[in-house]
Structures are given as structure tokens and as C-alpha cells.
Amino acid sequence: MKKNIFKVFKVLIIASTLFLALFILTIAIITTNMNYQMPQIINVELYDSNNYKYLSYSNGKKQSYVKLDNISSYLKKAFIAVEDKRFYQHHGIDIIRMGGALLKNLKNNKITEGASTITQQYVRNLYLTQEKTWKRKINEILIALNIEKKYSKDEILEGYLNSIYFDHGIYGVEDASIYYFNKHASELSLIEAVTIASIPKGPTIYSPIKNPINNEERRNLILKEMLSDEVISLEEYNVARASSISCVGNNPNDDVINAPYFQDLVLDALKKMPKINNESYAGIKVYTTLDTKFYNAINESIKKRTPNSDIEVAVYAIDPKTGYVLAVVGGKDYEKSAYNRATSSIRQPGSSIKPFLYLTALENGFTVATTFASEPTTFYYDNIAYAPTNFQSIYAGFDVSMAYALATSDNIYAVKTHLFLGCDKMVNTLKRFGIKGDIPSIPSLALGVKEVSVKELTEAYAILANLGERVEPTMITKITTMDDEVLYEATPKKSRIADSSDVYLLNEAMTSVFDNNMTYNIRPTGVSIKSLLSTKYAAKSGSTDTDNWMVGYNPDIVVSVWTGYDNNDPIISTNDAKFGKYIWADTVEAYYKITNKPKTWYDTPDDVIGIEINPTTGFYASFNEYAKTMYFKKSNLPWFINIEKE
């Protein structure tokens, strides 16, 4: 009998050994054939035009990545003590800990104990979900074993500490340290380290800001574990237990303050630079054209001017001489909507397109004094009647000049000019200035029916602001390694788009939008904000039932502001209709306050002469009539001007 029992026992031992060997072999084959890789860390730091770092981007998130050597030893010890005591001894899974957890899970018939090692937690963060199932747990174990074969413990710990979530939108120990204590991860004290190590078990539950009592209980537990593991002394333990903490709550990558719409555009641009993208695994510094203080001033204006309105806003600002994009605001609240209305949305520009019509006219023999009758008019084009109207059906009732038509946005003058030249002329000009897509050769093109983006229109205006020379717009000036080796340096291309003298005539005429003396039965469109301006600007407003625009410039800066509703609702409120102009005025003036640059205007070209005339009628001023200096090419003067007498 005993002999039979011994034989059965022997067979069971052999079978169990073979099964275990087969199981281990199977696991070894499976894990060997797996091809899981830790992510190559993409480190990107964005700097503004004043070399202020406003974003760290790592692992596909707006976060900082920090090397293991730059993490406090207290923090590393705290995580190992509470999450995985045998981290440096096991090979991805802790058999002892798993055994205890397995018994509890079988007893409860569900997964209540995880026993996950740091490697397993890192694998879960990278590749798996948080669902509690046997299938996920098995995958977690297999991938952890695979990862441990390929990478060192320090590499795994570094990746893990940079991937953990710490509530409040914070990932990684570096940003957690800055958020909670305004310190780098390398500078944390023991009490600060255990405070941060307490959070990942339940980020909301153990946040020291949201639930300080819960956090205190858990950090005291971690301190006991560290003392028990002899990684801190009794004195360090007592000092930490007696210490209090004070949290800051300052996210270094907060989208509210760090130009998120601009960030997104820069990150998208980097994706289109394969050579640079490859270098980013070692870490790159990207120097951009963003003026952070200027951006903040724009946002302050938006908050001040639109406090109780649902209207949306987009702003685009560029330096016309350098092509540097100074600021981009794609909406009022990035956290509610990351959709960039400055670059992705296309809307009808209304009358803000007219400067390109009038430049076309100046290039084809018109002067700023050329007149057409401002009166109700029906036009016939291809045997189709077209009867545009002026704003509120207000007409001068007599012949008015181009300068007056620009100042008051006279639609009748614009369509007459457009048809006189031939519709194709304006189409060609718009294409020359970078307006993309199909441009309809129709009468209403003069009134802005061709949809454009804020970016597109601003960059076209920048050519006017730079006297007809296009400078390729750029947002990135330089890219270097983390050791400051230059990988890329921008050299914006330049090209001549229009004659500088023709553009000068237009720029001078466009200052009339702020001239209240040109009021006849309607005020020039920029008079309402004239008192906010401290220097000379050329500008043009535009409006449709659903959109309002204000675009203006001088040699130093071009700013476009669009306001409207995302769903294309009509703009009915008078306040909603005027927000854009005030934001534009605040923005251009803030630029000078922030930069302290001298205010400039264009030098008069040698082939241009200034003549004092009535800017409304385009003729010499009669007694008591308003007169101002208007500019003409010497080779193309109005019939009534004798240059020798002048």
C-alpha cells in the first residue's frame, strides 16, 4: 500500500515538475517573442521670444520629463517602499507578493488585490487599460517580463516616475514637484517626497490639496515603511512626522497661461520636420516667436471686453518685417474648446477684403482721389441683376473719393471699382497675396464673399504692412539640442508682391478709417476706437450678418481680430458687434507698452507727393471744407493737379 502511495506521489511530483517546466518554457517563449518597447522619450521644450520656457512636452503629453539622476533620492525610496519593495530583486513580477494576492483573489472570486510591481504598473500605464480582469492581469505580467529582459531597472523606474498621474492634470514627478511645492524633483525634502508618493494610489482621493487628511494618513504610512526598510533614519522619520506642508498649486504647463493655441501650432510644425523629429528623442529646445507678455495682454483684453457674452474671438498678430508670428489666440477658452478659430475656421471677411481691391485699382491707374457716385445702384452682370446696399442704406448722394469709400466702407464704390476693372483683376491680386482655394470672379467678391481664415487674411495684410514685400511667416526661429547645439535656424524667404509706392498710397488712405473729420452722414468705421490709439495705423473693418473683423497695422505690427459664433448665428447685439474693434485697439497699443519700441510710420517714397485736398470729394477743398494731405504718384496725378504749381 505504502509502495503504491509512494509511486503515485512520485508520479505527481514528476508531472508537476514537468508541468511547471513546460509552463516556464511557454512563458519564456511567449515573452521572448514579444516585441514591446519602452517609448523613446520625446523631450521638447518651447521658449518664447524672450527665452522664457513656456512648455515642456514629453511622451505625447504637455509635461516635463526628468532623468532618474535628477529625482530626489527620498522620492525614489518612497515609491519603492510603498509600491514595490523588491523592485531591484525581481524580474518584473514579485512571486511572493503575487502568491498572497492570488489567494485573496481566489477566496473573493474577484480581483481585489493587485500586487503589481512598478514594472507592471508602468506596463499598464503604457499599453493596457485599468479594468480589473484576469485577461488584463495575465497580459500585464507577460509584458512586464518582456520589458525586464530588455531594459535596466533604472530605465524602468525612470519611465515609471515620469508617467504617473498626480491629479490636477499633472503627469510625472517633475511637474508634480513644481505643481505642489514649486520645486524641481531633485530638490524635494523627505516630507515633500512622501506627500507626492502618496498621491498615485488614488490621485483625487490622496491629493494634498483636495484631501489633505487622506494624504497625511498615507504619507505617515509611507514614512513607517521607509523606516522599517531602513532607508531613512529614526531622526529623519521624526522630523518628517513633525513637519507640515504648504502646497502651491501652480501647473508649469497650464494651458490657461501658456498660449495653448500657439503651442499646438508649433508642435504640429515640428511633426512636419522629420530630421528634427528624430533628434527630439534626445531632447530639443525650440525657440519660438511668441511674445508671452503680449499674449497675456490679448487675453486680458478679451476677458475685459467680452465678460458676459457667448461670442467667440480669434486673434492673430505678426511682425511684418520679420514674418514672426507674435501671438495666436484661437478662442476664449482652450479648456472648453481646443479648436483654433484663428487657423482652422474660414469665414467671410466682408469689407476687410477691400484693401486688395483698392490696391488693384491703384495698380491700374486709379488714385485715392478717383470718384464714383455713392447712391443706390443696380448692377447687371451676365444678365443677372445685383443690387448691393451700404450699411443701413446710407449713401453720400454725390461723387466720393476712394479715400472716403475706404473710410466709410462704401459698398457701391467698391462694386463699381471691381466691375470697372474687371472681376478677374481682384481674383489675381488675392491669389498673389496668398489667398487660397477657389476665388469666384463675381461682383460680390468685392464685398468679401470669399471665405478666409484669420491667419490667411493677416498674412496677406502683412505684405501691405511691409510695403509689398512678403516675408515668409514663421513661428520657430531656432531649434537646438539640450546642450545648445543648433539643429535648425529659420531664414524666412522674401519676395516682392506689389510695388512699394502703390502700397504706400493705400496705407496712407487706410488711416482715414480713424478720421472723424471725414464724417458726412456716416462716421468712418474706426472712429469709435480712435481715442484708444496713440500712434498712426492703417486699418479696415469688415462685417457680415455672422462675422465681425478688424484688421490693422503699421510698420511694426499687424493684428487681426475676428468675432462671431461657432454655429454661425447672426450677430444681433450691438455690444457683440463692436467687441472686435476694442480688442484690436487694446492689442496694438499693448504691443508698444510691452516692447517699448518707438512708434514708426512709413517714409514717403521719392516718386510720391502729398497734396492737400478734400479727402471726401477727392478735389481741392472749398472755403470751410475739411482738407488733408493725400498722396499720389508723381506719374499719376489727378487731372486738376499741376505739380509745378504745387
C-alpha positions in Angstrom: 0.0 0.0 0.0 2.8 2.4 1.0 4.7 1.5 -2.1 1.7 2.4 -4.3 1.2 5.7 -2.5 4.9 6.5 -3.0 4.6 5.7 -6.7 1.5 8.0 -7.0 3.3 10.7 -5.1 6.4 10.3 -7.3 4.3 10.5 -10.5 2.6 13.6 -9.2 6.0 15.2 -8.4 7.3 14.4 -11.8 4.1 15.6 -13.5 4.1 18.8 -11.5 7.7 19.4 -12.3 7.2 18.8 -16.0 4.1 21.0 -16.0 6.0 23.7 -14.2 8.9 23.4 -16.6 6.6 23.4 -19.5 4.8 26.4 -18.1 8.0 28.3 -17.5 9.2 27.4 -21.0 6.0 28.5 -22.5 6.2 31.8 -20.6 9.8 32.2 -21.7 8.9 31.6 -25.4 5.9 34.0 -25.2 7.8 36.8 -23.5 10.9 36.3 -25.8 8.8 36.6 -28.9 7.0 39.7 -27.6 8.3 42.9 -29.0 7.2 45.6 -26.5 9.4 48.6 -26.3 9.5 51.4 -23.8 8.7 54.6 -25.7 11.6 56.6 -27.0 11.2 59.7 -24.9 10.3 62.8 -27.0 11.5 65.8 -25.0 10.5 69.2 -26.4 10.9 72.5 -24.6 9.3 75.6 -26.1 10.8 79.0 -25.4 9.2 82.4 -26.2 10.9 85.3 -27.9 12.4 86.4 -24.5 13.9 82.9 -23.9 11.2 82.1 -21.3 10.3 78.4 -21.2 6.5 78.1 -21.5 6.0 74.4 -22.3 7.6 71.1 -21.7 6.3 68.3 -23.9 7.1 64.7 -23.3 5.6 61.3 -24.2 2.7 62.9 -26.1 1.7 65.0 -23.1 2.3 68.6 -22.1 4.6 67.6 -19.3 8.2 67.7 -18.2 10.5 64.6 -18.4 13.3 64.3 -15.9 16.2 61.9 -15.8 16.5 59.5 -12.8 19.6 61.3 -11.6 17.6 64.4 -11.2 15.0 62.9 -9.0 15.3 63.2 -5.2 16.6 60.0 -3.6 13.9 60.4 -1.0 11.2 60.3 -3.7 12.7 57.2 -5.3 13.0 55.4 -2.0 9.4 56.4 -1.0 7.9 54.9 -4.2 9.9 51.7 -3.9 9.0 51.4 -0.2 5.2 51.7 -0.8 4.8 50.3 -4.3 7.5 47.6 -4.8 9.9 46.7 -2.0 11.7 44.0 -4.0 11.9 46.1 -7.2 15.6 45.6 -7.6 15.4 41.9 -6.8 12.6 40.5 -9.0 12.4 40.2 -12.8 9.2 42.0 -13.4 6.8 40.2 -11.1 7.0 39.6 -7.3 6.1 35.9 -6.8 5.9 36.2 -3.0 3.6 39.2 -3.2 1.6 37.7 -6.0 1.0 34.5 -4.1 -0.6 36.3 -1.2 -2.7 38.4 -3.6 -3.8 35.3 -5.6 -5.1 33.5 -2.5 -7.2 36.6 -1.5 -8.5 37.0 -5.1 -9.5 33.3 -5.3 -11.1 33.5 -1.9 -13.2 36.5 -3.0 -13.7 35.2 -6.5 -12.7 38.5 -8.0 -9.6 40.7 -8.2 -9.3 42.7 -5.0 -5.6 42.6 -4.6 -3.3 43.7 -7.4 0.3 43.1 -6.1 1.6 44.8 -9.2 5.2 45.7 -9.3 6.5 49.0 -10.5 7.2 47.4 -13.8 3.7 46.0 -14.1 2.2 49.4 -13.2 4.4 51.1 -15.8 3.3 48.5 -18.4 -0.3 49.1 -17.5 0.1 52.9 -18.0 1.8 52.4 -21.3 -0.1 49.6 -23.0 -3.2 48.4 -21.1 -6.4 49.7 -19.5 -7.3 50.0 -15.8 -10.0 47.3 -16.0 -9.8 44.6 -13.3 -9.9 41.3 -15.3 -7.8 38.1 -15.3 -7.0 38.6 -19.0 -5.6 42.1 -18.4 -3.6 40.8 -15.4 -2.1 38.0 -17.4 -1.1 40.4 -20.3 0.3 42.7 -17.7 2.6 40.0 -16.3 3.8 38.8 -19.7 4.6 42.3 -20.9 6.4 43.1 -17.7 8.6 40.0 -18.0 9.3 41.0 -21.6 10.2 44.6 -20.7 12.5 43.5 -17.8 14.5 41.4 -20.3 15.3 44.4 -22.5 15.8 47.3 -20.1 17.6 48.1 -16.9 15.9 48.7 -13.6 16.9 52.3 -13.6 15.4 52.8 -17.1 12.1 51.3 -16.0 12.0 53.3 -12.8 12.8 56.5 -14.7 10.0 55.8 -17.2 7.5 54.9 -14.4 8.2 58.0 -12.3 7.7 60.2 -15.4 4.4 58.5 -16.4 2.4 58.6 -13.2 -0.7 60.7 -12.8 -0.8 63.1 -9.8 -4.3 64.7 -10.2 -5.0 68.3 -11.4 -3.9 67.4 -14.9 -0.3 66.7 -13.8 1.8 63.8 -15.1 5.3 62.9 -13.9 7.2 63.7 -10.8 8.9 66.8 -12.1 5.7 68.6 -12.8 4.1 67.2 -9.7 7.0 68.7 -7.6 6.6 72.0 -9.3 2.8 72.0 -9.0 2.6 71.1 -5.4 5.8 72.7 -4.0 7.3 74.9 -6.7 10.5 72.9 -6.6 12.2 70.6 -9.1 12.0 66.9 -8.4 15.7 66.9 -7.3 15.0 69.4 -4.6 12.3 67.7 -2.5 12.6 67.2 1.2 11.6 63.9 2.8 8.1 65.2 3.8 7.5 66.6 0.3 8.7 63.4 -1.3 6.3 61.2 0.7 3.5 63.7 0.1 3.9 63.2 -3.7 4.4 59.4 -3.4 1.1 59.2 -1.6 -0.9 60.5 -4.5 -0.9 57.9 -7.3 -2.8 55.2 -5.3 -5.9 57.4 -5.8 -5.0 60.8 -7.3 -8.2 62.5 -6.3 -8.5 60.7 -3.0 -5.0 61.5 -1.9 -4.4 64.9 -3.4 -2.9 67.1 -0.6 -4.9 70.0 -2.0 -8.3 68.3 -2.3 -8.0 65.8 0.6 -5.2 66.8 2.9 -6.2 64.4 5.7 -6.2 61.4 3.4 -2.8 62.4 2.1 -1.4 62.9 5.7 -2.5 59.4 6.7 -1.0 57.8 3.6 2.3 59.7 3.9 2.7 58.6 7.5 2.2 55.0 6.3 4.9 55.5 3.7 7.3 57.0 6.4 6.8 53.9 8.5 7.6 51.6 5.6 10.7 53.6 4.8 11.8 53.4 8.4 11.1 49.7 8.5 13.1 49.2 5.3 15.9 51.2 6.9 16.1 53.7 4.0 15.7 56.6 6.4 16.9 57.1 9.9 14.7 57.5 13.1 15.7 61.1 13.3 14.6 61.7 9.6 11.4 59.9 10.4 10.6 62.0 13.5 11.5 65.3 11.7 9.2 64.4 8.8 6.3 63.3 11.0 6.6 66.6 12.9 6.7 68.7 9.7 3.8 70.4 7.9 3.5 71.1 4.2 2.3 74.0 2.2 1.1 73.4 -1.4 1.4 75.9 -4.2 -0.9 74.5 -6.9 0.9 76.0 -9.9 0.9 73.9 -13.1 4.0 74.8 -15.2 2.3 73.7 -18.3 -1.1 75.3 -17.6 -3.0 75.8 -20.8 -4.7 78.8 -19.5 -1.5 80.9 -19.2 0.9 79.3 -21.7 -0.6 80.2 -25.1 -2.1 76.7 -25.9 -3.3 77.5 -29.4 0.2 78.7 -30.3 1.7 75.6 -28.6 -0.4 73.4 -30.8 0.7 75.1 -34.0 4.4 74.8 -33.0 4.0 71.1 -32.1 2.2 70.5 -35.4 5.0 72.3 -37.3 7.6 70.0 -35.6 5.8 66.9 -36.9 6.5 68.2 -40.4 10.2 68.4 -39.8 11.4 64.7 -39.9 15.0 65.4 -39.3 14.3 67.4 -36.2 11.7 64.9 -35.1 14.4 62.2 -34.9 16.6 64.4 -32.8 13.8 65.1 -30.3 14.3 61.7 -28.7 17.4 63.1 -27.2 15.7 66.3 -26.3 15.3 69.6 -28.2 14.8 73.2 -27.3 12.5 75.1 -29.7 12.8 78.8 -29.7 9.6 80.5 -30.9 8.4 83.9 -31.9 5.7 84.0 -29.2 5.7 87.1 -27.0 4.2 85.7 -23.8 3.5 89.0 -22.2 1.8 90.2 -25.3 -0.3 87.1 -25.5 -1.4 87.6 -21.9 -2.3 91.2 -22.6 -4.5 90.0 -25.5 -6.3 87.5 -23.2 -6.8 90.2 -20.6 -8.5 92.4 -23.2 -10.7 89.6 -24.3 -11.8 89.0 -20.7 -12.4 92.7 -20.2 -14.3 93.3 -23.4 -16.5 90.2 -23.5 -17.3 89.3 -19.9 -20.9 88.3 -20.4 -21.1 87.2 -24.0 -21.0 83.8 -25.7 -19.4 85.3 -28.7 -16.1 83.7 -29.8 -12.9 85.5 -30.6 -9.8 84.8 -32.7 -6.7 87.0 -32.8 -3.6 86.7 -35.0 -0.6 89.0 -34.7 2.6 89.2 -36.8 5.6 91.3 -37.3 5.6 92.3 -41.0 9.3 93.0 -41.2 10.5 89.6 -39.9 7.4 87.4 -40.5 7.5 86.4 -36.8 4.1 85.4 -35.5 3.8 87.1 -32.2 0.6 85.6 -30.8 -2.3 83.4 -31.8 -5.5 83.2 -29.8 -7.9 80.6 -31.3 -10.8 81.1 -28.9 -11.9 82.4 -25.5 -11.3 79.2 -23.5 -8.9 76.5 -24.6 -10.1 74.1 -21.9 -13.6 74.3 -23.3 -12.6 74.1 -26.9 -9.1 73.4 -28.4 -10.5 74.3 -31.8 -8.3 77.0 -33.3 -10.6 79.6 -34.9 -7.6 81.7 -36.0 -6.2 79.0 -38.3 -8.8 76.3 -38.9 -12.0 78.3 -39.3 -12.9 80.0 -42.6 -15.4 82.8 -42.6 -16.5 85.6 -44.9 -14.2 88.7 -44.3 -16.8 91.2 -45.5 -15.3 94.7 -46.2 -11.9 93.8 -44.7 -11.1 92.3 -48.1 -11.5 95.7 -49.8 -7.9 96.9 -49.4 -6.8 94.3 -52.0 -9.5 95.6 -54.4 -8.2 99.2 -54.0 -4.6 98.2 -54.4 -5.6 96.6 -57.6 -7.3 99.8 -58.6 -4.2 101.9 -57.8 -2.1 99.5 -59.8 -4.4 100.1 -62.8 -4.5 103.8 -62.9 -6.8 104.9 -60.1 -5.8 107.4 -57.5 -7.0 107.8 -53.9 -9.0 110.8 -55.3 -10.8 108.8 -58.1 -14.5 109.2 -57.6 -17.7 107.3 -58.2 -21.2 108.3 -57.2 -22.4 106.9 -53.8 -26.1 106.2 -54.5 -28.4 103.1 -54.7 -27.3 101.2 -57.8 -28.4 98.0 -59.5 -25.7 96.3 -61.4 -26.1 93.7 -64.2 -23.5 91.0 -64.6 -24.0 88.1 -67.0 -27.6 89.3 -67.4 -28.2 88.9 -63.6 -29.3 91.9 -61.5 -27.2 92.6 -58.4 -28.2 95.4 -56.0 -25.9 95.7 -53.0 -26.6 98.2 -50.3 -24.5 100.3 -48.0 -24.6 99.9 -44.2 -28.1 100.9 -43.0 -28.7 102.0 -46.7 -26.8 105.3 -46.1 -25.3 106.9 -49.2 -23.4 110.2 -49.6 -25.6 111.1 -52.7 -22.7 112.5 -54.6 -19.3 111.5 -56.1 -16.9 110.3 -53.4 -13.2 109.5 -53.4 -11.5 106.2 -52.9 -10.2 107.5 -49.6 -13.8 108.2 -48.4 -15.0 104.9 -49.7 -12.3 103.2 -47.6 -13.0 105.2 -44.5 -16.8 104.6 -44.5 -16.8 101.2 -46.3 -19.0 102.3 -49.2 -20.1 99.2 -50.9 -21.4 100.9 -54.1 -18.0 102.4 -54.7 -16.3 99.1 -54.2 -18.6 97.2 -56.7 -18.3 100.0 -59.2 -14.5 99.8 -58.9 -14.5 96.0 -59.2 -16.7 95.9 -62.3 -14.8 98.8 -63.9 -11.5 96.9 -63.5 -13.0 93.5 -64.5 -13.7 90.8 -61.9 -10.6 88.8 -62.8 -8.3 91.6 -61.7 -9.1 91.2 -58.0 -9.1 87.5 -58.2 -5.5 87.6 -59.4 -4.5 90.1 -56.7 -5.9 87.9 -54.0 -4.0 84.9 -55.3 -0.9 86.9 -55.5 -1.3 87.8 -51.8 -1.7 84.2 -50.8 -5.4 83.7 -50.6 -6.0 80.0 -51.3 -8.8 78.0 -52.8 -11.4 78.8 -55.5 -11.9 82.6 -55.7 -15.2 83.4 -57.6 -14.9 86.0 -60.3 -18.2 87.7 -59.4 -19.4 91.2 -58.4 -19.9 90.3 -54.7 -16.2 89.3 -54.4 -15.5 93.0 -53.7 -17.7 92.8 -50.6 -15.9 89.8 -49.1 -17.8 86.6 -50.0 -14.7 84.5 -50.4 -14.1 82.8 -47.1 -10.7 83.1 -45.5 -9.1 82.2 -42.2 -7.8 84.8 -39.8 -4.3 83.6 -40.3 -4.6 83.8 -44.1 -6.0 87.4 -44.1 -3.4 88.6 -41.5 -0.5 87.2 -43.6 -2.0 89.0 -46.7 -2.2 92.2 -44.7 1.4 91.7 -43.5 2.5 92.2 -47.1 0.7 95.6 -47.2 2.3 96.5 -43.9 5.8 95.6 -45.3 5.2 97.8 -48.4 4.5 95.0 -50.8 7.2 92.6 -49.7 6.3 89.2 -48.4 8.4 87.7 -45.6 7.6 84.1 -45.1 5.7 83.8 -41.8 7.4 81.7 -39.1 6.8 80.6 -35.5 10.1 78.8 -34.9 13.3 80.8 -35.0 15.8 78.2 -33.8 16.0 74.5 -32.6 18.9 73.2 -30.6 19.8 70.1 -28.6 19.6 70.2 -24.9 23.3 71.0 -25.0 22.5 74.1 -27.2 23.9 72.6 -30.4 22.0 74.3 -33.3 19.9 71.9 -35.4 17.8 74.4 -37.3 17.7 78.2 -37.8 15.0 79.9 -39.6 15.9 82.0 -42.7 12.5 83.4 -43.9 12.2 83.7 -47.6 11.3 87.2 -49.0 9.6 88.0 -52.3 8.2 91.2 -53.9 4.4 91.0 -54.3 3.5 94.6 -55.1 5.1 98.0 -55.9 6.1 99.7 -52.6 4.8 103.1 -53.8 1.4 101.7 -54.7 1.1 100.1 -51.3 2.2 103.3 -49.6 -0.7 105.2 -51.2 -3.1 102.6 -50.0 -1.6 102.5 -46.5 -2.0 106.3 -46.1 -5.6 106.2 -47.4 -6.4 103.4 -44.9 -5.6 105.7 -42.0 -8.8 107.6 -42.9 -10.9 105.0 -41.1 -10.0 106.8 -37.9 -10.6 110.4 -39.2 -13.7 111.8 -37.7 -13.4 114.9 -39.8 -14.4 112.8 -42.8 -17.9 112.2 -41.4 -20.6 113.2 -43.7 -23.8 111.3 -43.0 -22.0 108.3 -41.6 -18.8 108.1 -39.5 -15.6 106.4 -40.7 -15.6 102.8 -39.3 -12.7 103.2 -36.9 -13.7 106.5 -35.2 -15.2 104.7 -32.2 -11.8 103.5 -31.1 -9.7 106.5 -32.2 -9.3 107.7 -28.6 -7.7 104.5 -27.6 -4.9 104.8 -30.1 -1.6 106.6 -29.5 0.0 106.3 -32.9 -0.8 106.0 -36.6 -2.3 102.9 -38.0 -3.8 101.7 -41.3 -6.9 99.6 -40.8 -10.1 98.1 -42.3 -13.1 96.7 -40.6 -15.5 94.1 -42.1 -18.8 92.7 -41.1 -21.4 90.2 -42.3 -24.5 89.0 -40.6 -22.4 86.4 -38.7 -18.9 87.8 -38.6 -17.1 90.9 -37.5 -13.5 91.7 -38.4 -10.9 94.4 -37.6 -7.5 94.2 -39.3 -4.9 96.9 -39.0 -1.2 97.6 -39.0 1.8 99.9 -39.2 5.4 99.0 -40.0 5.8 97.2 -36.6 2.8 95.0 -36.2 -0.3 93.5 -37.9 -3.2 92.4 -35.9 -6.5 90.7 -37.0 -9.4 90.2 -34.7 -12.5 88.1 -35.7 -15.6 87.8 -33.6 -18.6 85.6 -34.2 -20.5 82.5 -33.1 -19.3 79.0 -33.8 -22.7 77.9 -35.1 -23.0 80.9 -37.5 -25.8 82.6 -35.5 -26.4 86.2 -36.6 -24.7 88.9 -34.5 -27.7 90.9 -33.3 -26.4 92.5 -30.1 -24.8 96.0 -30.6 -22.2 95.1 -28.0 -21.3 91.8 -29.7 -20.8 93.7 -32.9 -18.2 96.1 -31.5 -16.1 93.9 -29.3 -13.6 93.1 -32.0 -12.6 96.7 -32.6 -11.9 97.4 -29.0 -9.9 94.2 -28.6 -7.9 95.2 -31.7 -7.2 98.6 -30.2 -6.1 97.1 -26.9 -3.9 94.7 -28.7 -1.9 97.1 -30.9 -1.5 99.5 -28.0 -0.4 96.8 -25.6 2.3 95.8 -28.1 4.1 99.1 -27.7 3.7 99.2 -23.9 5.2 95.7 -23.6 8.0 96.1 -26.1 8.8 99.8 -25.5 9.6 100.1 -29.2 9.5 103.5 -30.8 6.3 104.1 -32.8 7.0 104.4 -36.5 5.3 105.1 -39.9 6.4 104.8 -43.5 8.8 107.2 -45.2 7.3 108.8 -48.3 8.8 107.3 -51.4 10.7 109.6 -53.8 8.1 109.1 -56.6 5.2 110.1 -54.3 3.9 113.5 -53.5 1.5 114.8 -50.9 -1.3 117.2 -52.0 -3.8 118.9 -49.6 -7.3 118.2 -50.9 -10.8 117.4 -49.6 -10.5 113.7 -48.9 -14.2 113.1 -49.3 -14.7 114.7 -52.7 -11.2 114.0 -54.0 -10.9 117.6 -55.2 -9.5 120.9 -53.9 -11.2 122.0 -50.7 -13.6 124.9 -50.9 -13.9 127.6 -48.2 -14.7 126.0 -44.8 -14.3 122.5 -46.2 -12.1 119.9 -44.5 -8.7 119.4 -46.2 -5.9 117.0 -45.5 -2.8 115.7 -47.2 -3.5 112.9 -49.7 -0.7 111.0 -51.5 -0.2 110.4 -55.2 2.4 109.0 -57.5 4.1 111.9 -59.4 3.5 110.0 -62.6 -0.3 109.6 -62.0 -1.8 112.8 -60.6 -5.5 113.7 -60.8 -6.3 115.9 -63.8 -6.8 119.1 -61.7 -3.4 119.0 -60.0 -0.5 120.8 -61.6 2.6 119.6 -59.9 4.6 122.6 -60.9 2.2 124.9 -59.1 2.2 122.7 -56.1 
